[in-house]
Amino acid sequence: MRRVVVNTTPLIALSEIGKLNILKDMYGEISIPKAVYDEVKLEPAYSEVNTSLDWINVVDIDDTVYAKMFSARLHAGEVEAIMYAIDTKADLIVLDDKLARKTAKYMGLTVTGTLGVVIKAKEMGYIEAVRPIMNKLIQNGLYISVDVQKMVLDMVDE
């Protein structure tokens, strides 16, 4: 089974549109650092995440060296997600923040974002279309530039 670490924004974005189960369908189980869980607790998405703890593993991170190195520019959840992905040699990390993604790539991690998960879900047959899910994500506040929207829809032939 693949080791997949997910950050706060993808969890919230997929939860808010009722598609958190895509992560379960695709990966079986995921891991989130405690800092991510604590950030999600402050959001309406918390109830769905909290009822999914049978396949979402909340992990404690205790490595202040990494934390000090990253924390000046990244949120606690992003720092812990990257640290945990490095420590466990995760196969994939799901991040939306541009700086967090660049940092994770620099650290040698394989990175995708919320849209990458949705695209892969279509490729794997878990969803029929990307467009309606992308539109819901945008309606719920996830910023996706018009250029990225067009590129994604071209990529998936929609």
Residue pairs with C-beta under 8 A, 6 or more apart in sequence:
1 27
1 28
1 29
2 27
2 28
2 91
2 92
3 31
3 88
3 89
3 90
3 91
3 92
4 23
4 27
4 29
4 30
4 31
4 90
4 91
4 92
4 93
4 94
5 30
5 31
5 32
5 33
5 81
5 84
5 85
5 88
5 90
5 92
5 93
5 94
6 23
6 30
6 31
6 32
6 36
6 81
6 93
6 94
7 32
7 36
7 77
7 78
7 81
7 93
7 94
7 95
7 96
7 97
7 100
8 36
8 39
8 40
8 75
8 77
8 78
9 95
9 96
9 97
9 114
9 142
10 23
10 94
10 95
10 96
10 113
10 114
10 117
11 20
11 32
11 36
11 40
11 45
11 49
12 40
12 43
12 45
13 96
13 114
13 137
13 140
13 142
14 20
14 22
14 23
14 114
14 117
15 43
15 45
15 48
15 49
16 44
16 45
16 140
17 133
17 136
17 137
17 140
19 118
19 127
19 133
19 136
20 45
20 48
20 49
20 52
22 117
22 118
22 121
22 126
22 127
23 30
23 94
23 117
24 30
24 52
24 55
25 121
25 124
25 126
26 117
26 120
26 121
26 124
26 126
27 92
28 55
29 55
29 56
29 57
30 55
30 56
30 57
30 94
31 56
31 57
31 58
31 59
31 84
31 88
31 90
32 40
32 56
32 57
32 58
32 59
32 81
33 58
33 59
33 60
33 61
33 77
33 80
33 81
33 83
33 84
34 58
34 59
34 60
34 61
34 80
35 61
35 75
35 76
35 77
35 79
35 80
35 81
36 77
36 80
36 81
37 49
37 58
38 76
38 77
39 75
39 76
39 77
40 46
40 49
49 56
59 84
61 67
61 80
61 83
61 84
61 87
63 83
63 87
66 79
66 82
66 83
66 86
67 76
67 79
67 80
67 83
70 78
70 79
70 82
70 83
70 103
71 79
73 99
74 82
74 97
74 99
74 100
74 103
75 97
75 100
78 95
78 97
78 100
78 103
81 93
81 95
81 100
82 93
82 95
82 100
82 103
82 104
82 107
82 109
84 90
85 93
85 104
85 109
86 107
86 108
86 109
90 109
91 110
92 109
92 110
92 111
92 112
93 104
93 109
93 110
93 111
93 112
94 111
94 112
94 113
94 114
94 116
94 117
95 101
95 104
95 111
95 113
96 113
96 114
96 142
101 111
101 113
104 111
105 111
112 120
114 137
114 142
115 130
115 134
115 137
115 144
115 148
115 152
118 127
118 130
118 133
118 134
118 137
119 130
119 152
119 155
119 156
121 127
122 128
122 129
122 130
122 156
127 133
129 156
129 158
130 152
130 153
130 156
130 158
131 153
131 158
134 144
134 149
134 152
134 153
137 144
138 144
138 149
144 152
